[in-house]
Amino acid sequence: MAARPGPPGFFRSLPLPSRREAAVIAAVLLVTGLLVAGAAWHASNRTIPTYEPPVRAGAPPSTTTPTTTPTTTPTTTPTTQPPVDRAPVLAVYGDWYVSGTDEGGSGAAGWPAIVSQRLGAAGPSVHAVPDAGYVTASAVTGDTIVSLVEDAPEPAADVTIVFGGRNDYAAAPAEIAAAATRTFAAIRAAAPQTRLLVIGPVWPEEVVPPELPPVRDVIRQAAAASGAAFVDPLAERWLVDSPGAISTDDISPTDEGHLRLTDRIEPLVRRLLADRAPR
């Protein structure tokens, strides 16, 4: 026998909503869903604030270093400017073959001035007196080549020329060697950058007195020891067979003689200037 149906359930007993009520209910549910979805999105994307506790008095400062984004600074390669072109500086020391005399070679007619003009050099700075030697004192001023160098240094000289030795024919070779060494050392101390040119004694005749070669030899040795360039006028026969180069006193170069000395000395100085260090 079939079972009798029971009483209707609670929900089955509720009346069904009308169409308008159903629409309202649907709208409420839709709005509620949108609010819930928006809240969920906001919760998942918000930034959680950090809390920095206050620093207590006497507490050490925080060691947390803020993170920074490194910036790249463009680097530039420094350019080296070429040295400024300038007139070379010449300094000259010696006897009357440098200073000139009333017989010739004074001032602008002397080989130091003509060499400087040809090379476009400043000066030159000339320190010379008649009769001076490395050891022998001048009868005019009492100077030697050593005292001229020590009393009148030329620290800016690009080339320094020492020309002499003829007046030391009566001095002992050891004395000449010591005086020449002292002379070149003083020049090096005053002007470390200078190119040093040492010119030995001149004898304008074929037969050279026997006293002069030993003088030349010790000067050459002292020059070599100091790293100087040395020129030997005795071996190269400077002013020999040069009519008009020597005055009637048989010892003093004339203006013509100074021109001939210029032709000998200017190429030597030019070569030394060619490899001078820029400043």
Secondary structure, DSSP 8 states (H G I E B T S, - for coil): ---------HHHHS----HHHHHHHHHHHHHHHHHHHHHHHHHHH-----------TT------------------------------EEEEEESHHHH-BTTB--GGGSHHHHHHHHHT-EEEEEEE-TT--SSS--TTT---HHHHHHHS--TT-SEEEEE--GGGTTS-HHHHHHHHHHHHHHHHHH-TT-EEEEE-----SSS--TTHHHHHHHHHHHHHHTT-EEE-HHHHTTTTT-TTSB-TTSSSB-HHHHHHHHHHHHHHHHHHHHT----
